[in-house]
């Protein structure tokens, strides 16, 4: 992982992303962002690819 780049965690509603961001902060990363509701936003656009099974 390139530690010079900002980390953005994401998931459907933000709950799992928050846990991951917290763990990264515990490990010393102070530049972590959370994209809250990213999958919900992505899935709302029928033009974007999404596989479900």
CHARMM-style PDB file with segment names, atoms N, HN, CA, C and O in Angstrom:
ATOM      1  N   UNK     1       0.840  -1.181   0.000  1.00  0.00      PROA
ATOM      2  CA  UNK     1       0.000   0.000   0.000  1.00  0.00      PROA
ATOM      3  C   UNK     1       0.879   1.236   0.000  1.00  0.00      PROA
ATOM      4  O   UNK     1       1.867   1.303   0.732  1.00  0.00      PROA
ATOM      5  N   UNK     2       0.524   2.211  -0.816  1.00  0.00      PROA
ATOM      6  HN  UNK     2      -0.278   2.158  -1.410  1.00  0.00      PROA
ATOM      7  CA  UNK     2       1.252   3.469  -0.889  1.00  0.00      PROA
ATOM      8  C   UNK     2       0.790   4.374   0.241  1.00  0.00      PROA
ATOM      9  O   UNK     2      -0.291   4.958   0.162  1.00  0.00      PROA
ATOM     10  N   UNK     3       1.591   4.499   1.290  1.00  0.00      PROA
ATOM     11  HN  UNK     3       2.469   4.025   1.354  1.00  0.00      PROA
ATOM     12  CA  UNK     3       1.200   5.261   2.473  1.00  0.00      PROA
ATOM     13  C   UNK     3       1.182   6.765   2.247  1.00  0.00      PROA
ATOM     14  O   UNK     3       0.781   7.516   3.136  1.00  0.00      PROA
ATOM     15  N   UNK     4       1.609   7.219   1.070  1.00  0.00      PROA
ATOM     16  HN  UNK     4       1.935   6.609   0.348  1.00  0.00      PROA
ATOM     17  CA  UNK     4       1.546   8.653   0.780  1.00  0.00      PROA
ATOM     18  C   UNK     4       0.172   9.064   0.270  1.00  0.00      PROA
ATOM     19  O   UNK     4      -0.109  10.253   0.124  1.00  0.00      PROA
ATOM     20  N   UNK     5      -0.689   8.076  -0.003  1.00  0.00      PROA
ATOM     21  HN  UNK     5      -0.461   7.109   0.116  1.00  0.00      PROA
ATOM     22  CA  UNK     5      -2.028   8.360  -0.513  1.00  0.00      PROA
ATOM     23  C   UNK     5      -3.066   8.256   0.599  1.00  0.00      PROA
ATOM     24  O   UNK     5      -2.947   7.430   1.504  1.00  0.00      PROA
ATOM     25  N   UNK     6      -4.085   9.109   0.516  1.00  0.00      PROA
ATOM     26  HN  UNK     6      -4.182   9.780  -0.219  1.00  0.00      PROA
ATOM     27  CA  UNK     6      -5.172   9.097   1.490  1.00  0.00      PROA
ATOM     28  C   UNK     6      -6.009   7.832   1.315  1.00  0.00      PROA
ATOM     29  O   UNK     6      -6.237   7.383   0.192  1.00  0.00      PROA
ATOM     30  N   UNK     7      -6.464   7.263   2.426  1.00  0.00      PROA
ATOM     31  HN  UNK     7      -6.279   7.628   3.339  1.00  0.00      PROA
ATOM     32  CA  UNK     7      -7.305   6.080   2.413  1.00  0.00      PROA
ATOM     33  C   UNK     7      -8.761   6.511   2.538  1.00  0.00      PROA
ATOM     34  O   UNK     7      -9.095   7.340   3.385  1.00  0.00      PROA
ATOM     35  N   UNK     8      -9.633   5.946   1.691  1.00  0.00      PROA
ATOM     36  HN  UNK     8      -9.362   5.273   1.004  1.00  0.00      PROA
ATOM     37  CA  UNK     8     -11.065   6.195   1.784  1.00  0.00      PROA
ATOM     38  C   UNK     8     -11.746   4.845   1.949  1.00  0.00      PROA
ATOM     39  O   UNK     8     -11.666   3.994   1.063  1.00  0.00      PROA
ATOM     40  N   UNK     9     -12.416   4.645   3.080  1.00  0.00      PROA
ATOM     41  HN  UNK     9     -12.481   5.336   3.799  1.00  0.00      PROA
ATOM     42  CA  UNK     9     -13.138   3.399   3.312  1.00  0.00      PROA
ATOM     43  C   UNK     9     -14.581   3.585   2.857  1.00  0.00      PROA
ATOM     44  O   UNK     9     -15.119   4.691   2.906  1.00  0.00      PROA
ATOM     45  N   UNK    10     -15.202   2.493   2.413  1.00  0.00      PROA
ATOM     46  HN  UNK    10     -14.765   1.595   2.372  1.00  0.00      PROA
ATOM     47  CA  UNK    10     -16.578   2.596   1.922  1.00  0.00      PROA
ATOM     48  C   UNK    10     -17.313   1.292   2.155  1.00  0.00      PROA
ATOM     49  O   UNK    10     -16.700   0.236   2.317  1.00  0.00      PROA
ATOM     50  N   UNK    11     -18.626   1.377   2.170  1.00  0.00      PROA
ATOM     51  HN  UNK    11     -19.123   2.235   2.038  1.00  0.00      PROA
ATOM     52  CA  UNK    11     -19.513   0.220   2.260  1.00  0.00      PROA
ATOM     53  C   UNK    11     -20.920   0.715   1.952  1.00  0.00      PROA
ATOM     54  O   UNK    11     -21.099   1.865   1.549  1.00  0.00      PROA
ATOM     55  N   UNK    12     -21.896  -0.124   2.136  1.00  0.00      PROA
ATOM     56  HN  UNK    12     -21.751  -1.057   2.463  1.00  0.00      PROA
ATOM     57  CA  UNK    12     -23.272   0.248   1.789  1.00  0.00      PROA
ATOM     58  C   UNK    12     -23.839   1.401   2.590  1.00  0.00      PROA
ATOM     59  O   UNK    12     -24.441   2.311   2.022  1.00  0.00      PROA
ATOM     60  N   UNK    13     -23.658   1.377   3.895  1.00  0.00      PROA
ATOM     61  HN  UNK    13     -23.168   0.637   4.357  1.00  0.00      PROA
ATOM     62  CA  UNK    13     -24.276   2.410   4.719  1.00  0.00      PROA
ATOM     63  C   UNK    13     -23.287   3.157   5.598  1.00  0.00      PROA
ATOM     64  O   UNK    13     -23.665   4.131   6.249  1.00  0.00      PROA
ATOM     65  N   UNK    14     -22.053   2.735   5.634  1.00  0.00      PROA
ATOM     66  HN  UNK    14     -21.746   1.944   5.106  1.00  0.00      PROA
ATOM     67  CA  UNK    14     -21.038   3.426   6.423  1.00  0.00      PROA
ATOM     68  C   UNK    14     -20.636   2.706   7.702  1.00  0.00      PROA
ATOM     69  O   UNK    14     -19.631   3.058   8.319  1.00  0.00      PROA
ATOM     70  N   UNK    15     -21.405   1.704   8.108  1.00  0.00      PROA
ATOM     71  HN  UNK    15     -22.222   1.417   7.607  1.00  0.00      PROA
ATOM     72  CA  UNK    15     -21.112   1.028   9.377  1.00  0.00      PROA
ATOM     73  C   UNK    15     -19.800   0.252   9.296  1.00  0.00      PROA
ATOM     74  O   UNK    15     -18.930   0.434  10.148  1.00  0.00      PROA
ATOM     75  N   UNK    16     -19.640  -0.600   8.302  1.00  0.00      PROA
ATOM     76  HN  UNK    16     -20.346  -0.748   7.610  1.00  0.00      PROA
ATOM     77  CA  UNK    16     -18.397  -1.370   8.161  1.00  0.00      PROA
ATOM     78  C   UNK    16     -17.218  -0.453   7.850  1.00  0.00      PROA
ATOM     79  O   UNK    16     -16.106  -0.684   8.324  1.00  0.00      PROA
ATOM     80  N   UNK    17     -17.459   0.579   7.060  1.00  0.00      PROA
ATOM     81  HN  UNK    17     -18.362   0.767   6.675  1.00  0.00      PROA
ATOM     82  CA  UNK    17     -16.391   1.526   6.719  1.00  0.00      PROA
ATOM     83  C   UNK    17     -15.873   2.247   7.959  1.00  0.00      PROA
ATOM     84  O   UNK    17     -14.681   2.535   8.062  1.00  0.00      PROA
ATOM     85  N   UNK    18     -16.767   2.537   8.896  1.00  0.00      PROA
ATOM     86  HN  UNK    18     -17.736   2.303   8.812  1.00  0.00      PROA
ATOM     87  CA  UNK    18     -16.371   3.207  10.130  1.00  0.00      PROA
ATOM     88  C   UNK    18     -15.449   2.316  10.956  1.00  0.00      PROA
ATOM     89  O   UNK    18     -14.451   2.786  11.501  1.00  0.00      PROA
ATOM     90  N   UNK    19     -15.785   1.032  11.047  1.00  0.00      PROA
ATOM     91  HN  UNK    19     -16.596   0.650  10.604  1.00  0.00      PROA
ATOM     92  CA  UNK    19     -14.941   0.102  11.794  1.00  0.00      PROA
ATOM     93  C   UNK    19     -13.553  -0.010  11.199  1.00  0.00      PROA
ATOM     94  O   UNK    19     -12.559  -0.033  11.925  1.00  0.00      PROA
ATOM     95  N   UNK    20     -13.485  -0.078   9.882  1.00  0.00      PROA
ATOM     96  HN  UNK    20     -14.292  -0.059   9.292  1.00  0.00      PROA
ATOM     97  CA  UNK    20     -12.196  -0.162   9.203  1.00  0.00      PROA
ATOM     98  C   UNK    20     -11.391   1.125   9.403  1.00  0.00      PROA
ATOM     99  O   UNK    20     -10.187   1.078   9.658  1.00  0.00      PROA
ATOM    100  N   UNK    21     -12.058   2.266   9.288  1.00  0.00      PROA
ATOM    101  HN  UNK    21     -13.036   2.305   9.081  1.00  0.00      PROA
ATOM    102  CA  UNK    21     -11.369   3.550   9.493  1.00  0.00      PROA
ATOM    103  C   UNK    21     -10.828   3.649  10.916  1.00  0.00      PROA
ATOM    104  O   UNK    21      -9.728   4.157  11.131  1.00  0.00      PROA
ATOM    105  N   UNK    22     -11.593   3.171  11.873  1.00  0.00      PROA
ATOM    106  HN  UNK    22     -12.487   2.759  11.698  1.00  0.00      PROA
ATOM    107  CA  UNK    22     -11.139   3.182  13.269  1.00  0.00      PROA
ATOM    108  C   UNK    22      -9.892   2.327  13.439  1.00  0.00      PROA
ATOM    109  O   UNK    22      -8.927   2.749  14.076  1.00  0.00      PROA
ATOM    110  N   UNK    23      -9.912   1.135  12.874  1.00  0.00      PROA
ATOM    111  HN  UNK    23     -10.696   0.793  12.357  1.00  0.00      PROA
ATOM    112  CA  UNK    23      -8.746   0.252  12.986  1.00  0.00      PROA
ATOM    113  C   UNK    23      -7.507   0.868  12.337  1.00  0.00      PROA
ATOM    114  O   UNK    23      -6.402   0.757  12.867  1.00  0.00      PROA
ATOM    115  N   UNK    24      -7.697   1.515  11.194  1.00  0.00      PROA
ATOM    116  HN  UNK    24      -8.595   1.606  10.764  1.00  0.00      PROA
ATOM    117  CA  UNK    24      -6.565   2.186  10.544  1.00  0.00      PROA
ATOM    118  C   UNK    24      -6.031   3.321  11.420  1.00  0.00      PROA
ATOM    119  O   UNK    24      -4.822   3.541  11.484  1.00  0.00      PROA
ATOM    120  N   UNK    25      -6.929   4.038  12.093  1.00  0.00      PROA
ATOM    121  HN  UNK    25      -7.911   3.860  12.041  1.00  0.00      PROA
ATOM    122  CA  UNK    25      -6.496   5.105  13.005  1.00  0.00      PROA
ATOM    123  C   UNK    25      -5.710   4.528  14.177  1.00  0.00      PROA
ATOM    124  O   UNK    25      -4.705   5.101  14.597  1.00  0.00      PROA
ATOM    125  N   UNK    26      -6.164   3.404  14.699  1.00  0.00      PROA
ATOM    126  HN  UNK    26      -6.981   2.939  14.357  1.00  0.00      PROA
ATOM    127  CA  UNK    26      -5.445   2.733  15.787  1.00  0.00      PROA
ATOM    128  C   UNK    26      -4.046   2.342  15.334  1.00  0.00      PROA
ATOM    129  O   UNK    26      -3.096   2.374  16.116  1.00  0.00      PROA
ATOM    130  N   UNK    27      -3.931   1.971  14.062  1.00  0.00      PROA
ATOM    131  HN  UNK    27      -4.703   1.944  13.427  1.00  0.00      PROA
ATOM    132  CA  UNK    27      -2.630   1.578  13.508  1.00  0.00      PROA
ATOM    133  C   UNK    27      -1.761   2.774  13.122  1.00  0.00      PROA
ATOM    134  O   UNK    27      -0.636   2.599  12.655  1.00  0.00      PROA
ATOM    135  N   UNK    28      -2.282   3.994  13.316  1.00  0.00      PROA
ATOM    136  HN  UNK    28      -3.196   4.136  13.695  1.00  0.00      PROA
ATOM    137  CA  UNK    28      -1.469   5.173  13.095  1.00  0.00      PROA
ATOM    138  C   UNK    28      -1.799   6.004  11.870  1.00  0.00      PROA
ATOM    139  O   UNK    28      -1.150   7.023  11.633  1.00  0.00      PROA
ATOM    140  N   UNK    29      -2.790   5.599  11.082  1.00  0.00      PROA
ATOM    141  HN  UNK    29      -3.317   4.771  11.274  1.00  0.00      PROA
ATOM    142  CA  UNK    29      -3.172   6.392   9.905  1.00  0.00      PROA
ATOM    143  C   UNK    29      -4.091   7.519  10.344  1.00  0.00      PROA
ATOM    144  O   UNK    29      -5.152   7.265  10.914  1.00  0.00      PROA
ATOM    145  N   UNK    30      -3.704   8.749  10.090  1.00  0.00      PROA
ATOM    146  HN  UNK    30      -2.842   8.956   9.627  1.00  0.00      PROA
ATOM    147  CA  UNK    30      -4.521   9.901  10.487  1.00  0.00      PROA
ATOM    148  C   UNK    30      -5.224  10.533   9.289  1.00  0.00      PROA
ATOM    149  O   UNK    30      -5.939  11.522   9.446  1.00  0.00      PROA
ATOM    150  N   UNK    31      -5.032   9.979   8.110  1.00  0.00      PROA
ATOM    151  HN  UNK    31      -4.452   9.175   7.983  1.00  0.00      PROA
ATOM    152  CA  UNK    31      -5.575  10.578   6.883  1.00  0.00      PROA
ATOM    153  C   UNK    31      -6.663   9.708   6.262  1.00  0.00      PROA
ATOM    154  O   UNK    31      -6.732   9.585   5.039  1.00  0.00      PROA
ATOM    155  N   UNK    32      -7.509   9.106   7.089  1.00  0.00      PROA
ATOM    156  HN  UNK    32      -7.453   9.206   8.082  1.00  0.00      PROA
ATOM    157  CA  UNK    32      -8.537   8.187   6.620  1.00  0.00      PROA
ATOM    158  C   UNK    32      -9.875   8.921   6.520  1.00  0.00      PROA
ATOM    159  O   UNK    32     -10.267   9.645   7.436  1.00  0.00      PROA
ATOM    160  N   UNK    33     -10.566   8.726   5.402  1.00  0.00      PROA
ATOM    161  HN  UNK    33     -10.248   8.139   4.658  1.00  0.00      PROA
ATOM    162  CA  UNK    33     -11.897   9.307   5.215  1.00  0.00      PROA
ATOM    163  C   UNK    33     -12.908   8.183   5.047  1.00  0.00      PROA
ATOM    164  O   UNK    33     -12.551   7.068   4.667  1.00  0.00      PROA
ATOM    165  N   UNK    34     -14.171   8.482   5.331  1.00  0.00      PROA
ATOM    166  HN  UNK    34     -14.461   9.388   5.639  1.00  0.00      PROA
ATOM    167  CA  UNK    34     -15.256   7.506   5.174  1.00  0.00      PROA
ATOM    168  C   UNK    34     -16.224   8.039   4.127  1.00  0.00      PROA
ATOM    169  O   UNK    34     -16.717   9.161   4.239  1.00  0.00      PROA
ATOM    170  N   UNK    35     -16.489   7.233   3.114  1.00  0.00      PROA
ATOM    171  HN  UNK    35     -16.088   6.322   3.023  1.00  0.00      PROA
ATOM    172  CA  UNK    35     -17.470   7.584   2.079  1.00  0.00      PROA
ATOM    173  C   UNK    35     -18.776   6.923   2.514  1.00  0.00      PROA
ATOM    174  O   UNK    35     -19.068   5.789   2.132  1.00  0.00      PROA
ATOM    175  N   UNK    36     -19.543   7.633   3.302  1.00  0.00      PROA
ATOM    176  HN  UNK    36     -19.305   8.554   3.612  1.00  0.00      PROA
ATOM    177  CA  UNK    36     -20.776   7.123   3.889  1.00  0.00      PROA
ATOM    178  C   UNK    36     -21.852   6.916   2.831  1.00  0.00      PROA
ATOM    179  O   UNK    36     -22.188   7.842   2.093  1.00  0.00      PROA
ATOM    180  N   UNK    37     -22.387   5.713   2.757  1.00  0.00      PROA
ATOM    181  HN  UNK    37     -22.114   4.960   3.356  1.00  0.00      PROA
ATOM    182  CA  UNK    37     -23.472   5.411   1.830  1.00  0.00      PROA
ATOM    183  C   UNK    37     -23.043   5.254   0.381  1.00  0.00      PROA
ATOM    184  O   UNK    37     -23.858   5.412  -0.528  1.00  0.00      PROA
ATOM    185  N   UNK    38     -21.790   4.949   0.160  1.00  0.00      PROA
ATOM    186  HN  UNK    38     -21.128   4.820   0.898  1.00  0.00      PROA
ATOM    187  CA  UNK    38     -21.272   4.890  -1.204  1.00  0.00      PROA
ATOM    188  C   UNK    38     -21.939   3.820  -2.065  1.00  0.00      PROA
ATOM    189  O   UNK    38     -22.279   4.081  -3.219  1.00  0.00      PROA
ATOM    190  N   UNK    39     -22.128   2.624  -1.520  1.00  0.00      PROA
ATOM    191  HN  UNK    39     -21.852   2.412  -0.582  1.00  0.00      PROA
ATOM    192  CA  UNK    39     -22.756   1.568  -2.315  1.00  0.00      PROA
ATOM    193  C   UNK    39     -24.222   1.895  -2.589  1.00  0.00      PROA
ATOM    194  O   UNK    39     -24.727   1.603  -3.672  1.00  0.00      PROA
ATOM    195  N   UNK    40     -24.892   2.484  -1.640  1.00  0.00      PROA
ATOM    196  HN  UNK    40     -24.482   2.722  -0.760  1.00  0.00      PROA
ATOM    197  CA  UNK    40     -26.282   2.902  -1.839  1.00  0.00      PROA
ATOM    198  C   UNK    40     -26.365   3.916  -2.979  1.00  0.00      PROA
ATOM    199  O   UNK    40     -27.247   3.832  -3.833  1.00  0.00      PROA
ATOM    200  N   UNK    41     -25.445   4.864  -2.983  1.00  0.00      PROA
ATOM    201  HN  UNK    41     -24.728   4.932  -2.290  1.00  0.00      PROA
ATOM    202  CA  UNK    41     -25.399   5.869  -4.051  1.00  0.00      PROA
ATOM    203  C   UNK    41     -25.086   5.226  -5.399  1.00  0.00      PROA
ATOM    204  O   UNK    41     -25.715   5.556  -6.404  1.00  0.00      PROA
ATOM    205  N   UNK    42     -24.121   4.311  -5.426  1.00  0.00      PROA
ATOM    206  HN  UNK    42     -23.610   4.042  -4.609  1.00  0.00      PROA
ATOM    207  CA  UNK    42     -23.727   3.639  -6.663  1.00  0.00      PROA
ATOM    208  C   UNK    42     -24.893   2.819  -7.226  1.00  0.00      PROA
ATOM    209  O   UNK    42     -25.186   2.889  -8.420  1.00  0.00      PROA
ATOM    210  N   UNK    43     -25.553   2.044  -6.363  1.00  0.00      PROA
ATOM    211  HN  UNK    43     -25.315   1.987  -5.393  1.00  0.00      PROA
ATOM    212  CA  UNK    43     -26.628   1.156  -6.793  1.00  0.00      PROA
ATOM    213  C   UNK    43     -27.860   1.916  -7.291  1.00  0.00      PROA
ATOM    214  O   UNK    43     -28.666   1.359  -8.036  1.00  0.00      PROA
ATOM    215  N   UNK    44     -28.014   3.162  -6.896  1.00  0.00      PROA
ATOM    216  HN  UNK    44     -27.359   3.615  -6.290  1.00  0.00      PROA
ATOM    217  CA  UNK    44     -29.168   3.954  -7.317  1.00  0.00      PROA
ATOM    218  C   UNK    44     -29.093   4.365  -8.788  1.00  0.00      PROA
ATOM    219  O   UNK    44     -30.099   4.770  -9.371  1.00  0.00      PROA
ATOM    220  N   UNK    45     -27.911   4.264  -9.386  1.00  0.00      PROA
ATOM    221  HN  UNK    45     -27.094   3.935  -8.913  1.00  0.00      PROA
ATOM    222  CA  UNK    45     -27.720   4.651 -10.783  1.00  0.00      PROA
ATOM    223  C   UNK    45     -27.701   3.382 -11.649  1.00  0.00      PROA
ATOM    224  O   UNK    45     -26.715   2.644 -11.618  1.00  0.00      PROA
ATOM    225  N   UNK    46     -28.760   3.110 -12.419  1.00  0.00      PROA
ATOM    226  HN  UNK    46     -29.561   3.709 -12.444  1.00  0.00      PROA
ATOM    227  CA  UNK    46     -28.811   1.878 -13.210  1.00  0.00      PROA
ATOM    228  C   UNK    46     -27.752   1.797 -14.306  1.00  0.00      PROA
ATOM    229  O   UNK    46     -27.528   0.722 -14.864  1.00  0.00      PROA
ATOM    230  N   UNK    47     -27.106   2.902 -14.619  1.00  0.00      PROA
ATOM    231  HN  UNK    47     -27.288   3.774 -14.166  1.00  0.00      PROA
ATOM    232  CA  UNK    47     -26.079   2.906 -15.652  1.00  0.00      PROA
ATOM    233  C   UNK    47     -24.736   2.352 -15.127  1.00  0.00      PROA
ATOM    234  O   UNK    47     -23.848   2.030 -15.916  1.00  0.00      PROA
ATOM    235  N   UNK    48     -24.595   2.245 -13.817  1.00  0.00      PROA
ATOM    236  HN  UNK    48     -25.316   2.507 -13.176  1.00  0.00      PROA
ATOM    237  CA  UNK    48     -23.334   1.777 -13.239  1.00  0.00      PROA
ATOM    238  C   UNK    48     -23.376   0.266 -13.046  1.00  0.00      PROA
ATOM    239  O   UNK    48     -24.427  -0.286 -12.721  1.00  0.00      PROA
ATOM    240  N   UNK    49     -22.247  -0.408 -13.241  1.00  0.00      PROA
ATOM    241  HN  UNK    49     -21.393   0.040 -13.505  1.00  0.00      PROA
ATOM    242  CA  UNK    49     -22.221  -1.871 -13.106  1.00  0.00      PROA
ATOM    243  C   UNK    49     -22.351  -2.308 -11.663  1.00  0.00      PROA
ATOM    244  O   UNK    49     -21.783  -1.696 -10.759  1.00  0.00      PROA
ATOM    245  N   UNK    50     -23.114  -3.388 -11.455  1.00  0.00      PROA
ATOM    246  HN  UNK    50     -23.576  -3.885 -12.190  1.00  0.00      PROA
ATOM    247  CA  UNK    50     -23.269  -3.960 -10.117  1.00  0.00      PROA
ATOM    248  C   UNK    50     -23.689  -5.415 -10.280  1.00  0.00      PROA
ATOM    249  O   UNK    50     -24.692  -5.716 -10.927  1.00  0.00      PROA
ATOM    250  N   UNK    51     -22.916  -6.304  -9.692  1.00  0.00      PROA
ATOM    251  HN  UNK    51     -22.101  -6.059  -9.166  1.00  0.00      PROA
ATOM    252  CA  UNK    51     -23.246  -7.728  -9.742  1.00  0.00      PROA
ATOM    253  C   UNK    51     -23.817  -8.142  -8.404  1.00  0.00      PROA
ATOM    254  O   UNK    51     -23.248  -7.842  -7.355  1.00  0.00      PROA
ATOM    255  N   UNK    52     -24.932  -8.825  -8.443  1.00  0.00      PROA
ATOM    256  HN  UNK    52     -25.395  -9.068  -9.296  1.00  0.00      PROA
ATOM    257  CA  UNK    52     -25.517  -9.382  -7.220  1.00  0.00      PROA
ATOM    258  C   UNK    52     -25.842 -10.843  -7.471  1.00  0.00      PROA
ATOM    259  O   UNK    52     -26.276 -11.220  -8.560  1.00  0.00      PROA
ATOM    260  N   UNK    53     -25.630 -11.653  -6.460  1.00  0.00      PROA
ATOM    261  HN  UNK    53     -25.278 -11.347  -5.575  1.00  0.00      PROA
ATOM    262  CA  UNK    53     -25.921 -13.070  -6.581  1.00  0.00      PROA
ATOM    263  C   UNK    53     -26.023 -13.695  -5.223  1.00  0.00      PROA
ATOM    264  OT1 UNK    53     -26.266 -14.896  -5.112  1.00  0.00      PROA
TER     265      UNK     53
END
